[in-house]
Amino acid sequence: MTTGRTTLRTCSDVRTIDGVHDVVPAPADLSPAPRRRGPRVVTAAVGVALVVAVVVQRQTVFAAVAELGGLGRGTLLALAGLVVVDRLVRGLMIRRAVGGLTRVEGVVMHDVGAAASYGLPGGGVVGTGLRYHVARTASVDGASFMAGLTAYGIAISAATWLLPLGALGLEALGGDGGLLDGSMMAACVLFLAGSALFWVFVARSDRLLERVVRLGEWLRGVGARRRPSLAEFDVRGGLIALRERLRGCLPKMPILLLGALLMQLIAAGILLVTLYGLGATGNLGILEFARIFFVTRVVGSLAPTPGGVGVIEAGMTAAIASAGVPVAAAAAGVLVFRLATYILPIVSGAACWLVWRQRPIAESATHEVLPA
C-alpha cells in the first residue's frame, strides 16, 4: 500500500486488537519512493529566489538584528516561557492523538517529524517515517499511529483556517471588512465545510472503502512484480483497521481542536510579545494583528517551500509594516517568531532524534502510557 510517497513494503505481524483485525508493518517498512526531478527543480528555484531576496533586503535584515538588542529581560523570559509551553502542548497533542505514548515520547515524535518537515524539501514523508520509528519503539501499532497522525493533522488544519475566519468576522462586524476580506472568509468556510464532509464520508462510506481496497490491491500487484514481499501485505485488513482507528479518534477531536487553537495562539503571542518588547506596536490593534497573523499563516501553509519559509517572513513583515510599525521592528519581530517556531523545532527535533537512536528499544515500554 502506498501512503503519499511512502511505500509499505512488508507485513511482519497480523493480530486482533479489541476485535479489530490489525496489520502491523515491520519497523523498516517505510521507505521513500524515488523522487522526481520536477519538485527538486522547483525547490531549487525557490531557494535561489530566497537567497536573492535576502541579499537585496540585507539592510533591512541587518537593521532587524540590531533592533533585537532592545529586548529586555522580562520580554526574553516571557518568550522563553511561551516557547516551552508551545513544545509541551505539541507533544501532548501527539500523545493524545496517537495514544500509548509517554509525555517524552509525544514530544520526541512531534519534534523529529517537525524537524524533517521544516528542514527538508518534501520532508513530510521523511518526518512520517521518523515518527513511525518512534511509534514502533513505543509499541504503538501501525493503524493507531496513522489514524492518530491523521486526526492531529485534521485538528491543525481546522485551527489554521478557523482563526482567520474568526478574526475577519470580528472585523466585518466592526464595519472594517472589504471585498478581499469577504472573499477570504468565504474561502475559509468552504475549506472547513469541505474538509468536514470529506472526513465524515471517509469514516462512513463502505463503497469508498471497497474502491480504495481494489486500488490498493492493484497497486500491491504492480509493486509485487519488483518487490515480491509486497504480495504478503493484507490491504483489506490494513485499511479496515485504519478506518476503525479513525472512527475511534472522533471522541478526541474536540480536545485536539482546542489544543491546535492554543498552539496557534501561542505562536501569535510570541510575535506580539516581541513587538511589545520592542515598543513598536504603533497603531497596530489586537484585532488587526490577529487578522494579519492568521491570514498570513494560511497563505504560508499553501507555499511550496518547507514551512512556508520566505512567504511567511515577507508577507508578515510587509503587512505589519503597512499597519504603521517600523519596517526594522516588524522584521525583528518576525525574525524572533520564526526562530522560535521554525528554526528551534529543527534543532530540537534533530537533537531528539540523535538521543532517541541511542535509547534501548525496551525502555519505552517501562513508562506509564496514556490509553488510546
Helices and strands as residue ranges (DSSP letters): E 2-3, E 6-8, E 13-17, E 20-24, E 30-32, H 37-56, H 58-67, G 68-70, H 73-98, H 103-119, H 123-137, H 142-173, H 179-204, H 206-224, G 228-232, H 235-249, G 250-252, H 253-277, H 286-301, G 306-308, H 311-322, H 327-338, I 339-343, H 344-357, G 361-366
